[in-house]
């Protein structure tokens, strides 16, 4: 589950409002809403920990989801820096592909695998 989905689920389970979470996090209500709708990334881990405590999440799941999101963003930036021309070509090509074509292309690439992937 993504950070935004987890945040929304936990907030609703605790019957907390967006406003209450925004006050605890010291972020705008619209920022919290945007995170839940996956239009914005997770805030700093310090803020995520405050939200997690407020929502009584004892398992650290919100922090883990935020860390995973941050790691993925770093990985994407690293990959794009390595091969900027190829990345732009892929993005332009993807703009003209159907969802089915993109899924097929991704599956073909996954089959080729990454040298560090464990079978």
N, C-alpha and C positions, 0 to 999 in steps of 0.2 A: 504494500500500500504506500502511496506517495506521502510526502510530508503534509501536503494540503489536505488530502483525503483523511489522513490520520487525525490532523488537527480538528477538522470539522466533525468527525465521528466522536472524538473524545469530548469536544465542547458540547455537542448535543446530548451525549450520554450523561454528562454532568448537569445538563439543563442550564448552561451558561450562555449568556448573550455575546454577540460580537463586541458590544460596547464594554462588557466586563473584561473580556480578554484583552481588548485594546488598552484599557486602563492599567491592567496588570503589566502588560508588555511595554507600556508607554509608546505605543505605535497608534497611528490613526485607525479608525474603524474601517476605512476603505482599504488600508494595507492588509489588515487581518482578513477581510473578505477576499481580497485579491489572492492572498496566499491559499485560502481554502479553495478558490476556483483555479488554482495553479497558474495564475497570471503573474505572480511574484514569487521570488525565491524565499527561502527561510531566512530569518534574521540571524544575528550572531548567536552563538551557542549559549551565551549568558542569558539572552532574552528567551531563547527556547527553554532553558532550564526553569526560568520563572513561570512560563506558561505551563510547562509540564507539572510543576509543583501545584499551581493553581487548579489544574484539571485533575489532580490526584492520580497522575500516571506514575506508578512506582517502578515500572519495568524499564524505564529509560527509552521507551520506543520512539518518542517524539525526537529526542536528541539523536538517536541512531538514524532516524529517517532524514533529519536535517544534515547529519554528517554524510550520509550516502548521497544526498542531493549535491552537497558541496564538492564531494569527491568526483562525482560525475561531471560537474561543471569544469573542474580542473582537468580531468582527463580529456574532455572535448576540446578545451583550449589548447592543450598540449598537442593533440592530434592535428588540429587545424594549423598550428604553427609549423609543424613538420612538413606539411604538404599543402600550402595555401592554394596553389593553382588547381590541383586535383580536387580539393574540397569545393572550390567555387564551381568547377565543372559538374561535380556530383549534385550540388544544390540546384544549379540551373536545369540539369536533366530531370531531377526529381520534380521540378515545378510542372513538367509536362507529362508526368507518369500518373497512371491511376493508382489507387491504393493497392490493388491487386498486383500491379507491376512492381511497385516498391516492395511489397511483402515478398514477392518471389525473388527479387534482386537481393534483399537482405538475407533470405534463407540460403541462397547460393553462396553469399559471402561468409555466412556462418559455417557452412559445410567446409569451406577452405580453412577456417579457423585461424586462431592467433598462435604464434609460436609458443607462447607461454600458457596456452589453455591446456588443462588437464583433460584427457579423454574420459 
